[in-house]
Amino acid sequence: MVFNAYSKTEDDDMVTSNDNINNVEGVSVVAGNGTVTVQGAAGKSVVITNILGKVVAETVLTSDNATIAVPAGIVAVAVDGEEAVKVVVK
């Protein structure tokens, strides 16, 4: 799963192919099998919590493509300066 957060305007059309979304900038959070990958957040602090609010991972990213091991389930990923997102880890 990939989540990019940005506001939609009335002029935006529905994207129907990947050609128009390749140049989206910002932070991406991708859930995997036992992992969460955070892209585009080098130098930022990341806190990952489970659904009960317990911190399961906390780190400062040193690369633009960091993979963090987390337990399966629903987790909230908070990147410094960005809105937190919830993802389902398998």
C-alpha positions in Angstrom: 0.0 0.0 0.0 1.3 3.5 -0.9 -0.1 6.6 0.7 0.7 10.1 -0.5 -1.1 13.0 1.2 -1.9 16.1 -0.8 -5.0 18.3 -1.3 -7.2 17.9 -4.3 -8.4 21.0 -6.1 -11.5 21.3 -8.4 -9.2 21.5 -11.4 -7.6 18.0 -10.6 -8.9 15.2 -12.7 -9.0 11.5 -11.7 -5.6 9.9 -12.5 -6.1 6.9 -14.7 -2.5 5.9 -15.4 0.9 6.0 -13.7 2.3 8.5 -16.2 0.9 11.5 -14.3 1.9 10.4 -10.7 5.6 9.6 -11.2 6.7 13.2 -10.3 4.8 13.4 -7.0 7.2 14.8 -4.4 7.0 14.4 -0.6 7.0 11.5 1.8 5.6 8.1 0.9 4.8 5.3 3.3 4.6 1.8 1.9 3.4 -1.2 4.1 5.0 -4.6 3.4 5.3 -8.0 5.0 6.5 -7.2 8.5 8.0 -3.9 7.3 7.1 -0.2 6.7 9.2 1.6 4.0 9.4 5.4 4.3 10.6 7.2 1.1 11.6 10.8 0.8 12.2 11.6 4.4 16.0 11.5 4.9 17.0 13.3 8.1 13.5 13.3 9.6 12.3 11.6 12.8 9.9 8.7 12.3 7.7 7.2 15.1 5.6 4.1 14.4 2.9 3.1 16.9 0.5 0.2 17.0 -3.3 0.7 17.3 -3.0 0.9 21.1 -0.5 3.8 20.9 2.5 1.8 22.0 5.7 2.9 20.2 7.0 -0.1 18.1 9.8 1.8 16.3 11.4 5.2 16.5 14.3 6.4 14.5 15.9 9.3 12.5 16.1 8.3 8.9 19.5 8.4 7.2 18.3 7.7 3.7 15.5 8.6 1.3 14.4 4.9 1.2 14.3 3.4 4.7 12.7 0.0 5.6 11.7 -0.5 9.2 10.7 -3.8 10.7 7.4 -3.7 12.6 4.9 -6.3 13.8 1.9 -7.2 11.7 -1.3 -5.2 12.2 -2.5 -1.6 11.9 0.2 0.9 12.6 0.4 4.7 12.6 3.5 6.2 10.9 4.3 9.8 12.0 7.1 11.5 10.1 8.4 14.8 11.5 6.6 17.7 9.7 4.1 15.5 7.9 0.6 14.3 8.8 0.5 10.8 10.3 -0.9 7.9 8.2 -2.2 4.5 9.2 -1.1 1.5 7.2 -1.9 -2.3 7.5 1.3 -4.4 7.8 0.9 -8.0 6.8 
